[in-house]
Amino acid sequence: MKIGVFVCHCGSNIAGTVDTARVAKAAMEFPEVTFASDTMYACSEPGQDAIVEAIREKGLDGVVVASCTPRMHEPTFRRTVERAGLNRYMFEMANIREHVSWIGKDMEANTNKAIELTRIAAEKLRRNQPLYPKQFEINKRVLVVGGGVAGIQAALDCADGDREVVLVEKRSTIGGKMAKLDKTFPTVDCSSCILGPKMVDVAQHPKITLYAMSEVEEVGGYVGNFEVKIKKKPAYVNWDLCTGCGLCMEKCPAKKSTDYFNENLGKTTAINIPFPQAIPKKAVIDPDFCRQFTKGKCSVCAKLCPTKAIDFEQQEEFVTEQVGAIVAATGYDVFDISKYGEYGGGRLPDVITSLQYERLLSASGPTGGHVKRPSDGREPKTVVFVQCVGSRDKSVGRPYCSGFCCMYTAKQAILTKDHIPDSDSYVFYMDIRAPGKMYDEFTRRAMEEYGTQYVRGRVSMIYPKGDKYVVRGADTLLGTQVELEADLVVLAAGAEAAVGAPQLAEKLRISYDTYGFYMESHPKLRPVETNTAGVYLAGACQGPKDIPASVAQGSAAASKVLAMFAKDKLENDPVISMVDINRCIGCGKCIQVCPFGAVKEVDFRGQPKAEVIETVCQGCGICTATCPQGAIQLSHFTDNQILAEVNALCQP
């Protein structure tokens, strides 16, 4: 075997702390290495051309590139060696940037470590075998999980690309958080006016099948051929018959205080249509409050319904959909302000969240757009906004910035002045973060045109004083303590992962971070892809995002889906586990630990044996590490290859 080694300078990223020429010289002493050189940028076009030329001129059978992380450039170099006629798996990378040059300044130590990592890669390459992918047919339908603005955008883009879309929403209507907003920043245009037409488009699009009040129960299969089991929760109303006339709501005698759409600020009936623009505009009965369910008698809605749509016997249903790709767009939830006991959230009636205040501002809200205190219905003259409640605070487990709070607070301060011209608004803030287009100008408009007074400092406590609330904090710019008497306090609650997000991630077999947000495959180069092929991300399920970013990511996810569907067949990665049927004892441990459901039990001459489903296997290697008999080997990372790497470190 003839091996070529190419050591990259990466400008000064590597060459600044690693003697790359010495690494290349040392590589010539490795077994079966017949060519070695150092190059300024191996990933550049001249660098790749040099690799191709060396393969052809020197007759190389395998290539090692010592440069940066394989996560970033391994696909690039695999294509390069293929262009020269080699199998793509006769290539190895040694990461001497992230693992060497970026973590130390000692030139001698770094160079020695770079030599060792390059030796490891060369020893593994000596035992590599050509691998060949297999092709398989794909189902060109897509599942979108979540009907917020990101999910709506992804669904519409895929449907406009002439692909069938299945949209699953756990609530009775699509629209998500955006449907609850009064206005949007920085244009201060009506939220429902710009979202409503898109919601209607979803309802009327011939390529979109909408499952509202539904959740993903199970996900099986693999990229191009997913099988998804969807649970349809009972609405106790036959939606095929319901016309959304609202007569049932007018006459329902049962009231409940948990009006989720109005953030529990107002009461609604046990049978309910969340808001006038709801899609689908269908009634839903809450069995926890309906007298027919709690007391066994009422049926007023059933008697009055002109289409006889009420069905108290309705049960949950399960449907199975076959799709080729999945877009997760599950959105976010608002931080629980009651965790700040010193602020009185959830305890003091006039200390509310920003989303609750949004409902007070909205014409479709519980007060018809008239800003009133929840406690007594009076119009507040002094409104204090407190920033970073549940953001940038390690003490409550939320050290990250939620991103859009500064902007929606500025918007609400502007709207407060529009609603109550003789009011005063104060904002306690840590830092103003307004990096978007026209965002900084918008916050300055709140200060300069609308007279909002910004106080840089944290609030220490909020307590009642008569019919007002004292907000005690600090002004760090003046170096003084501040106390303000407010009629209404609005806490800018941060964003957190949606309830149930980790559980859905496990069903989709994708990763999520400490806070429950879904993890992308690469934060810069693959921001909407996951490590599970065929599953994509859109919107705030990946991290806090405002509306423009969510819409953009919804379209980005759709573009990835459509690009994949442009092919009639897909290739599987041949780096998968293989079972030695003669060594397998049928213990089933590999089946239990496989996170992708890629191992199944088969009967072999009357004995249970394990078998790997090649198109499902993701090459994680957990089964290989678990098998007590060593009957499963991961192609391209066999025991012999791993041991060769270890032995390479033990050489003098």
CORMOMO-V479513 format. One record per residue. N is the residue number from 1. PHI is phi in radians with two decimals (none if undefined). OMEGA is omega in whole degrees, -180 to 180 (NA if undefined). D_CENTER is the distance of its C-alpha to the mean C-alpha in Angstrom with 1 decimal. Layout:
# CORMOMO-V479513
[[N	PHI	OMEGA	D_CENTER] [N	PHI	OMEGA	D_CENTER]]
This chain:
# CORMOMO-V479513
[[1	none	178	44.9] [2	-1.96	-177	44.5] [3	-1.96	173	41.5] [4	-1.93	-179	40.6] [5	-2.06	179	38.8] [6	-2.17	-177	37.2] [7	-1.84	-174	36.4] [8	-1.64	174	34.3] [9	-1.32	-172	35.2] [10	0.89	-174	31.9] [11	1.08	176	34.1] [12	-1.75	179	34.6] [13	-1.01	178	31.3] [14	-1.82	-174	33.1] [15	-1.12	180	36.7] [16	-1.17	-178	36.9] [17	-2.30	178	36.9] [18	-2.31	176	37.6] [19	-1.40	-173	40.9] [20	-1.13	178	39.4] [21	-1.10	179	43.0] [22	-1.19	178	43.9] [23	-1.12	179	40.9] [24	-1.12	179	41.9] [25	-1.13	180	45.5] [26	-1.15	-179	44.7] [27	-1.10	179	42.6] [28	-1.17	178	45.9] [29	-1.55	-179	47.2] [30	-1.26	178	44.5] [31	-1.02	174	45.7] [32	1.20	173	45.6] [33	-1.48	-177	44.2] [34	-1.94	180	46.4] [35	-2.65	177	44.7] [36	-2.63	177	42.7] [37	-2.71	173	42.0] [38	-1.97	-175	39.9] [39	-2.37	-175	38.3] [40	-1.14	179	36.9] [41	-2.35	-177	33.6] [42	-1.17	-177	33.1] [43	-1.46	179	30.1] [44	-1.26	-180	32.0] [45	-1.06	176	34.0] [46	-1.07	180	37.3] [47	-1.12	179	35.8] [48	-1.21	178	34.6] [49	-1.09	179	37.9] [50	-1.14	178	39.7] [51	-1.15	179	37.9] [52	-1.05	-179	38.8] [53	-1.10	-179	42.4] [54	-1.15	179	42.8] [55	-1.05	-176	41.6] [56	-1.32	-177	44.2] [57	-1.33	-177	47.0] [58	-1.65	-180	46.8] [59	1.14	-177	45.9] [60	-1.22	177	42.9] [61	-1.76	-180	41.3] [62	-2.78	-176	38.2] [63	-2.31	171	36.4] [64	-2.03	173	34.8] [65	-1.98	177	33.0] [66	-1.72	-177	32.7] [67	-2.68	-175	30.2] [68	-1.76	-175	26.6] [69	-1.20	175	23.6] [70	-1.05	-180	23.5] [71	-1.04	-177	19.7] [72	-1.63	-168	20.5] [73	-2.08	-179	23.9] [74	-1.02	177	24.8] [75	-1.03	179	24.1] [76	-1.09	-178	26.3] [77	-1.26	175	29.1] [78	-1.11	177	29.0] [79	-1.14	-180	29.6] [80	-1.12	-179	32.4] [81	-1.20	176	34.3] [82	-1.13	179	34.0] [83	-1.08	180	35.5] [84	-1.58	176	38.4] [85	1.78	179	38.9] [86	-1.59	171	37.3] [87	-1.20	-174	34.9] [88	-1.09	-178	31.4] [89	-1.61	171	31.3] [90	-1.66	-179	34.5] [91	-2.46	176	32.5] [92	-2.40	176	31.2] [93	-2.06	172	29.6] [94	-1.93	-177	30.6] [95	-1.49	-180	28.2] [96	-1.84	175	30.7] [97	-1.75	180	28.6] [98	-1.07	-176	25.7] [99	-1.59	-177	28.0] [100	-2.33	-168	31.2] [101	-1.16	-177	31.8] [102	-1.47	-176	28.9] [103	-2.04	179	29.8] [104	-2.80	-178	33.6] [105	-1.96	-178	36.5] [106	-1.34	-176	39.3] [107	-1.03	-177	40.3] [108	-1.17	-179	42.4] [109	-1.13	-180	39.9] [110	-1.11	-179	37.0] [111	-1.11	179	39.3] [112	-1.10	179	40.3] [113	-1.18	178	36.8] [114	-1.08	177	35.8] [115	-1.10	-179	38.9] [116	-1.13	180	37.8] [117	-1.15	178	34.3] [118	-1.19	177	35.9] [119	-1.09	179	38.4] [120	-1.03	-179	35.8] [121	-1.09	-180	34.1] [122	-1.16	180	37.5] [123	-1.14	177	38.6] [124	-1.16	-179	35.5] [125	-1.03	179	36.1] [126	-1.06	-177	39.7] [127	-1.88	177	38.5] [128	-1.23	176	35.8] [129	-2.20	176	36.6] [130	-1.04	177	35.6] [131	-2.11	-175	32.7] [132	-2.29	179	32.2] [133	-1.26	175	29.2] [134	-1.95	-180	29.9] [135	-1.77	178	29.0] [136	-2.58	-179	27.9] [137	-1.28	179	27.5] [138	-2.20	175	24.3] [139	-1.60	-173	23.6] [140	-1.63	172	22.6] [141	-2.08	-176	20.8] [142	-2.22	174	17.1] [143	-1.81	174	15.1] [144	-1.96	-178	12.7] [145	-1.79	-179	11.2] [146	2.01	-176	11.3] [147	-1.87	172	14.0] [148	-1.33	-175	13.1] [149	-1.12	178	13.9] [150	-1.18	179	10.9] [151	-1.14	177	11.6] [152	-1.06	-179	15.2] [153	-1.11	179	15.2] [154	-1.09	-179	13.6] [155	-1.12	-179	16.1] [156	-1.15	-180	19.0] [157	-1.13	179	18.6] [158	-1.16	-180	18.6] [159	-1.16	177	21.4] [160	-1.19	174	23.3] [161	-1.48	176	23.0] [162	1.18	176	25.2] [163	-2.03	178	22.7] [164	-1.27	-176	22.6] [165	-2.16	171	19.4] [166	-1.93	-178	18.7] [167	-1.88	-178	16.7] [168	-1.95	180	16.0] [169	-2.28	-176	15.9] [170	-1.33	177	16.8] [171	-1.50	-179	18.9] [172	-1.40	179	22.2] [173	-2.52	173	21.1] [174	-1.42	179	18.3] [175	2.15	177	17.6] [176	1.01	-178	15.2] [177	-1.16	-177	15.8] [178	-1.09	-180	17.3] [179	-1.15	-179	20.1] [180	-1.53	-176	21.2] [181	-1.39	175	21.8] [182	-1.48	179	25.3] [183	-2.27	178	25.0] [184	-2.10	177	22.4] [185	-1.65	-4	22.9] [186	-1.63	-175	24.6] [187	-1.60	-179	26.6] [188	0.93	175	27.1] [189	-1.74	-174	27.1] [190	-1.13	-178	26.7] [191	-1.12	-178	23.1] [192	-1.19	-180	24.3] [193	-1.21	-180	26.5] [194	-1.64	179	23.8] [195	-1.49	-176	21.3] [196	-0.91	180	24.2] [197	-1.04	178	25.2] [198	-1.19	178	21.8] [199	-1.11	178	21.7] [200	-1.12	178	25.2] [201	-1.03	178	24.4] [202	-1.08	-178	21.9] [203	-1.13	-173	24.7] [204	-1.72	-176	27.3] [205	-1.27	-177	25.7] [206	-1.17	-178	27.6] [207	-1.65	-175	24.8] [208	-1.93	172	22.3] [209	-1.86	-176	22.7] [210	-1.81	172	21.1] [211	-1.95	174	20.8] [212	-1.57	-175	20.6] [213	0.91	-176	21.0] [214	-2.39	179	19.4] [215	-2.43	176	16.9] [216	-1.34	-178	15.9] [217	-1.64	-179	18.5] [218	-2.54	175	18.6] [219	-2.31	177	17.3] [220	-2.16	178	19.9] [221	1.52	-172	20.9] [222	-2.69	-177	19.3] [223	-0.91	-178	18.1] [224	1.54	-177	20.4] [225	-2.59	176	21.7] [226	-1.50	172	19.2] [227	-2.06	-172	21.0] [228	-2.04	176	19.0] [229	-1.69	-175	20.9] [230	-1.99	177	20.1] [231	-1.69	177	21.8] [232	-1.70	-178	23.4] [233	-1.32	-178	24.4] [234	-1.24	175	27.9] [235	-1.68	-176	28.5] [236	1.04	174	32.2] [237	-2.41	177	32.8] [238	-1.33	-175	33.4] [239	-1.19	177	31.1] [240	-1.21	-179	33.3] [241	-1.75	-176	36.1] [242	-1.14	179	34.5] [243	-1.81	-179	35.1] [244	1.24	-177	33.3] [245	-1.21	177	36.7] [246	1.49	-180	36.0] [247	-1.08	180	39.4] [248	-1.10	179	38.1] [249	-1.17	-178	36.3] [250	-1.13	-173	39.6] [251	-1.79	-177	41.6] [252	-1.10	-178	39.4] [253	-1.47	-176	41.2] [254	-1.57	178	38.3] [255	-1.90	176	36.3] [256	-2.36	-177	33.1] [257	-1.64	-177	31.6] [258	-1.61	177	28.0] [259	-1.50	-173	27.1] [260	-1.06	-177	23.3] [261	-1.18	178	23.2] [262	-1.66	176	25.6] [263	0.94	176	23.9] [264	1.11	178	27.0] [265	-1.49	-179	29.4] [266	-2.19	178	31.5] [267	-1.75	176	32.8] [268	-2.43	-177	32.4] [269	-1.56	-179	34.1] [270	-1.16	171	33.3] [271	-1.82	-163	32.9] [272	-2.66	164	30.6] [273	-1.99	-168	28.9] [274	-0.92	-179	26.2] [275	-2.76	-171	27.3] [276	-1.03	-177	29.6] [277	-1.63	-176	27.1] [278	-0.99	175	25.1] [279	-2.28	-3	24.0] [280	-1.29	180	25.3] [281	-1.53	-177	28.1] [282	-2.29	-179	29.2] [283	-1.39	178	30.4] [284	-2.37	178	29.0] [285	-1.74	174	31.1] [286	-1.60	-175	29.9] [287	-1.14	180	32.1] [288	-1.26	-178	31.9] [289	-2.11	-178	33.9] [290	-1.18	-178	35.8] [291	-1.14	179	39.5] [292	-1.13	180	39.9] [293	-1.51	-175	37.5] [294	-1.46	-177	38.6] [295	-2.08	178	42.3] [296	1.41	178	42.9] [297	-2.68	175	44.5] [298	2.85	177	43.6] [299	1.01	179	42.4] [300	-1.04	-178	43.1] [301	-1.11	-180	40.1] [302	-1.13	-179	41.3] [303	-1.25	-175	44.8] [304	-1.58	-174	43.8] [305	-1.05	-176	41.2] [306	-1.21	-179	43.0] [307	-1.85	-180	41.1] [308	0.99	-176	41.2] [309	-1.52	-177	37.4] [310	-1.24	-179	37.2] [311	-2.43	-178	36.7] [312	-1.22	-179	36.8] [313	-1.64	-176	36.8] [314	-1.06	-179	33.5] [315	-2.10	176	31.4] [316	-1.18	-179	27.8] [317	-2.16	176	27.5] [318	-2.19	175	25.5] [319	-2.20	179	24.9] [320	-2.05	180	23.8] [321	-2.10	176	22.2] [322	-1.75	-179	22.4] [323	-2.38	179	19.7] [324	-1.80	-179	19.1] [325	-2.56	-179	15.4] [326	-2.31	174	12.3] [327	-2.00	176	9.6] [328	-1.57	-180	6.8] [329	-2.44	-171	6.9] [330	-1.46	173	7.6] [331	1.25	-175	7.9] [332	-2.46	171	9.4] [333	-2.12	-178	12.8] [334	-1.61	-179	15.7] [335	-1.01	179	17.2] [336	-1.34	-174	20.3] [337	-1.24	179	23.2] [338	-1.18	178	25.7] [339	-1.22	174	24.7] [340	-1.71	-179	26.7] [341	-1.06	-179	30.0] [342	-1.23	178	31.9] [343	-1.65	179	30.4] [344	1.36	179	31.4] [345	-1.07	-177	28.1] [346	1.43	-179	28.6] [347	-2.02	177	32.3] [348	-1.59	-171	33.7] [349	-1.12	-177	33.5] [350	-1.76	169	33.3] [351	-1.89	-171	30.5] [352	-2.17	177	27.4] [353	-1.47	178	23.8] [354	-1.11	180	23.0] [355	-1.25	174	21.4] [356	-1.13	179	24.7] [357	-1.13	177	26.6] [358	-1.05	179	24.8] [359	-1.23	176	26.3] [360	-1.18	-180	29.7] [361	-1.33	-173	29.6] [362	-1.37	178	28.7] [363	-1.14	178	31.7] [364	-1.65	-178	30.1] [365	-1.43	-175	29.5] [366	-1.17	-180	31.8] [367	-1.94	178	34.3] [368	1.18	180	34.4] [369	1.55	176	33.1] [370	-1.63	-177	35.8] [371	-1.24	-179	34.4] [372	-2.36	176	36.0] [373	-1.24	179	35.8] [374	-1.04	-174	34.5] [375	-1.28	-174	37.4] [376	-2.35	177	40.4] [377	1.35	179	39.3] [378	-1.35	177	40.8] [379	-1.38	-179	39.5] [380	-1.31	178	38.2] [381	-1.77	178	39.9] [382	-2.20	-179	38.0] [383	-2.04	179	34.2] [384	-1.93	177	32.5] [385	-1.81	180	28.8] [386	-2.03	-177	27.3] [387	-1.47	171	24.3] [388	0.98	175	21.7] [389	-1.65	-174	21.9] [390	1.58	175	19.1] [391	-2.40	177	18.1] [392	0.90	-177	19.7] [393	-2.46	-179	21.5] [394	-1.18	-176	21.6] [395	-1.15	178	24.1] [396	-1.95	177	21.5] [397	1.29	180	18.8] [398	-2.29	-177	16.8] [399	-1.34	-176	17.9] [400	-1.48	176	15.1] [401	-1.53	180	15.9] [402	-1.40	166	14.1] [403	1.48	-173	15.2] [404	-1.82	-175	16.6] [405	-1.15	180	19.0] [406	-1.02	-176	21.9] [407	-1.31	-178	21.8] [408	-1.26	174	21.7] [409	-1.19	177	24.5] [410	-1.05	179	26.6] [411	-1.09	-178	26.1] [412	-1.19	176	27.2] [413	-1.14	177	30.1] [414	-1.13	-179	31.2] [415	-1.15	178	31.0] [416	-1.06	179	32.9] [417	-1.16	178	35.8] [418	-1.17	-179	35.8] [419	-1.33	-177	36.0] [420	-2.25	-174	38.4] [421	-1.00	-177	40.4] [422	-1.66	180	42.4] [423	-1.60	175	39.4] [424	-2.13	179	38.2] [425	-2.10	177	34.7] [426	-2.21	179	33.7] [427	-2.19	171	30.4] [428	-1.56	-175	30.0] [429	-2.40	173	27.5] [430	-1.61	174	26.7] [431	-2.52	176	25.8] [432	-1.68	-179	25.0] [433	-1.99	-175	21.9] [434	-2.41	-173	22.2] [435	-1.51	-175	21.3] [436	-1.34	180	20.6] [437	-1.11	-180	23.4] [438	1.18	-178	26.1] [439	-1.33	-178	24.2] [440	-1.11	178	26.8] [441	-1.07	-179	29.5] [442	-1.18	179	28.1] [443	-1.16	178	28.1] [444	-1.20	176	31.6] [445	-1.10	178	32.7] [446	-1.05	-179	31.8] [447	-1.34	-168	34.0] [448	-1.49	-178	36.8] [449	-1.57	-175	37.3] [450	-1.88	173	36.3] [451	1.25	177	37.6] [452	-1.17	-178	34.6] [453	-1.70	-179	35.5] [454	-1.67	180	32.9] [455	-2.06	-179	33.7] [456	-1.43	179	32.0] [457	2.85	-180	31.7] [458	-1.58	175	30.1] [459	-1.62	-178	31.4] [460	-1.58	180	33.1] [461	-2.84	176	34.0] [462	-2.32	-179	34.5] [463	-2.51	-178	37.5] [464	-1.33	175	39.6] [465	-2.51	-173	43.0] [466	1.17	178	45.0] [467	-1.72	179	43.0] [468	-2.10	179	40.8] [469	-2.24	178	38.2] [470	-1.60	177	38.8] [471	-1.83	-177	35.8] [472	-1.85	-180	36.8] [473	-2.72	-178	35.2] [474	-2.21	170	36.0] [475	-1.92	-174	36.5] [476	-1.28	178	35.9] [477	-1.31	178	37.3] [478	-1.63	-179	40.6] [479	1.24	-178	40.5] [480	-2.28	172	41.4] [481	-1.44	-177	40.4] [482	-2.26	172	39.5] [483	-2.28	179	40.0] [484	-2.14	175	39.2] [485	-1.70	-175	40.2] [486	-2.06	172	37.7] [487	-1.51	-178	37.9] [488	-2.55	178	34.1] [489	-2.07	-179	31.3] [490	-1.99	180	27.7] [491	-1.64	179	25.1] [492	-1.34	-177	22.1] [493	-1.21	-179	19.6] [494	-1.33	180	16.4] [495	-1.64	173	12.8] [496	-2.39	-177	11.3] [497	-1.04	-179	8.7] [498	-1.09	176	10.0] [499	-1.03	-180	13.0] [500	1.52	-179	12.6] [501	-1.06	179	8.9] [502	-1.08	-180	10.4] [503	-1.14	178	13.0] [504	-1.18	179	11.0] [505	-1.02	179	9.2] [506	-1.18	176	12.9] [507	-1.18	-180	14.0] [508	-1.45	-179	11.7] [509	1.07	175	12.8] [510	-2.09	-176	9.6] [511	-1.56	174	9.3] [512	-2.42	-174	7.8] [513	-1.54	-177	9.6] [514	-1.01	-174	12.6] [515	-1.70	178	11.2] [516	1.65	177	8.8] [517	-1.37	-178	5.4] [518	-1.27	-176	3.7] [519	-1.73	177	6.0] [520	-1.39	-179	7.0] [521	-1.17	176	10.6] [522	-2.60	-173	12.3] [523	-1.11	-178	11.4] [524	-1.92	-172	14.3] [525	-1.64	180	15.3] [526	-2.40	-172	12.4] [527	-1.28	-180	9.5] [528	-1.98	179	8.0] [529	-1.77	175	9.4] [530	-2.00	178	8.9] [531	-1.36	172	12.1] [532	-1.75	-176	12.9] [533	-1.00	177	14.7] [534	1.58	178	14.1] [535	-1.96	-175	10.5] [536	-2.15	-177	8.3] [537	-2.04	177	5.1] [538	-2.56	173	6.3] [539	1.46	-169	6.7] [540	-1.32	174	6.1] [541	-1.18	180	3.4] [542	-1.55	-178	2.4] [543	2.85	-177	6.1] [544	-0.99	-180	9.2] [545	-2.54	174	10.3] [546	-1.51	-174	13.6] [547	-1.12	-180	14.6] [548	-1.03	180	15.7] [549	-1.17	179	12.6] [550	-1.16	178	10.5] [551	-1.11	-180	13.4] [552	-1.08	-179	13.7] [553	-1.27	174	10.2] [554	-1.06	177	11.0] [555	-1.18	179	14.3] [556	-1.13	178	13.0] [557	-1.10	179	11.1] [558	-1.09	-180	14.4] [559	-1.14	177	16.5] [560	-1.16	179	15.1] [561	-1.10	-178	15.9] [562	-1.14	177	19.3] [563	-1.13	179	20.1] [564	-1.17	-179	19.7] [565	-1.28	177	21.7] [566	-1.19	179	24.3] [567	-1.69	177	25.6] [568	-1.41	179	27.7] [569	-2.38	176	27.1] [570	-1.99	176	24.5] [571	-1.85	174	25.5] [572	-1.55	177	24.4] [573	-1.36	-178	24.2] [574	-1.29	176	27.6] [575	-1.39	-177	26.4] [576	-2.34	179	26.4] [577	-1.40	178	28.5] [578	-2.26	-177	32.0] [579	-1.79	170	34.3] [580	-1.48	-173	38.0] [581	-1.04	-178	39.4] [582	-1.33	-179	42.6] [583	-1.62	-178	41.0] [584	-1.17	179	38.6] [585	-1.84	176	40.0] [586	1.23	-178	37.6] [587	-1.28	177	36.3] [588	1.43	-179	32.9] [589	-1.13	179	31.1] [590	-1.13	179	28.9] [591	-1.14	-177	27.9] [592	-1.19	-173	26.9] [593	-1.61	-176	24.7] [594	-1.13	-178	22.9] [595	-1.33	-176	19.2] [596	-1.91	-178	19.1] [597	1.11	-174	22.3] [598	-1.61	-180	24.0] [599	-2.03	179	27.3] [600	-2.23	178	29.8] [601	-1.64	177	33.4] [602	-2.24	178	36.2] [603	-1.66	179	39.9] [604	-2.21	-179	42.0] [605	0.95	177	45.7] [606	1.44	-180	45.3] [607	-2.06	177	43.0] [608	-1.27	178	39.2] [609	-2.35	177	37.3] [610	-1.60	176	33.7] [611	-2.44	-179	32.3] [612	-1.60	174	29.1] [613	-1.46	-168	27.4] [614	-1.03	-177	27.0] [615	-1.33	-180	24.4] [616	-1.67	-176	22.1] [617	-1.04	180	22.7] [618	-1.85	176	20.1] [619	1.22	-178	22.7] [620	-1.32	176	21.3] [621	1.50	-179	24.9] [622	-1.08	180	24.6] [623	-1.11	179	27.3] [624	-1.09	-179	29.5] [625	-1.25	-175	29.5] [626	-1.51	-173	30.1] [627	-1.01	-178	32.9] [628	-1.25	-178	36.2] [629	-1.72	-175	38.3] [630	1.15	-176	36.4] [631	-1.43	179	36.4] [632	-1.92	177	32.9] [633	-2.14	178	32.4] [634	-1.57	179	29.3] [635	-0.96	179	30.5] [636	1.38	176	30.5] [637	-2.45	-178	30.1] [638	-1.27	177	33.1] [639	-1.00	-179	35.0] [640	-1.12	179	37.7] [641	-1.20	179	35.3] [642	-1.15	180	33.7] [643	-1.13	177	37.2] [644	-1.10	177	38.4] [645	-1.14	180	35.9] [646	-1.13	-179	37.0] [647	-1.12	179	40.6] [648	-1.09	179	40.2] [649	-1.28	-176	39.4] [650	-1.53	180	42.7] [651	-1.26	-180	44.9] [652	-1.18	NA	47.3]]
